[in-house]
């Protein structure tokens, strides 16, 4: 954002929403990776 940008404009609201969404997704990915590293991968059983 620039120095005198109006944070109430549609463009700024969209930009901030996008940033929050990306942060949420990033957080979910890191927690999923941590969980995957913690437990061993499920092995498939053949009969």
Phi and psi in degrees as a GROMACS rama.xvg file:
@    title "Ramachandran Plot"
@    xaxis  label "Phi"
@    yaxis  label "Psi"
@TYPE xy
-78.6135  -176.282  UNK-2
-70.114  -47.3469  UNK-3
-109.381  32.2387  UNK-4
-71.3023  141.495  UNK-5
-85.0597  118.6  UNK-6
-77.5467  -7.14382  UNK-7
-92.4671  -4.34514  UNK-8
-71.5514  159.115  UNK-9
-58.3138  -41.8127  UNK-10
-61.1308  -44.8585  UNK-11
-68.9181  -40.657  UNK-12
-61.9117  -41.2819  UNK-13
-64.5315  -42.014  UNK-14
-62.8704  -44.0624  UNK-15
-67.7898  -39.1657  UNK-16
-61.8532  -42.0679  UNK-17
-61.681  -42.7617  UNK-18
-63.179  -42.0883  UNK-19
-63.7028  -41.3882  UNK-20
-63.0365  -45.6303  UNK-21
-62.5135  -39.0764  UNK-22
-64.8571  -41.086  UNK-23
-61.9401  -45.8714  UNK-24
-63.0765  -43.011  UNK-25
-61.2639  -41.2641  UNK-26
-64.0993  -41.4547  UNK-27
-64.3662  -38.9824  UNK-28
-64.5485  -44.3687  UNK-29
-66.1182  -38.7261  UNK-30
-68.0236  -37.2217  UNK-31
-65.5747  -40.2558  UNK-32
-65.1817  -39.9484  UNK-33
-64.5626  -41.5728  UNK-34
-66.3391  -39.2272  UNK-35
-66.6923  -36.0191  UNK-36
-71.2313  -30.1748  UNK-37
-71.4137  -48.1399  UNK-38
-99.7067  144.438  UNK-39
-68.7419  152.571  UNK-40
-66.4713  143.536  UNK-41
-69.5261  131.724  UNK-42
-94.2925  139.424  UNK-43
-83.7834  136.56  UNK-44
-100.495  134.777  UNK-45
-107.653  140.263  UNK-46
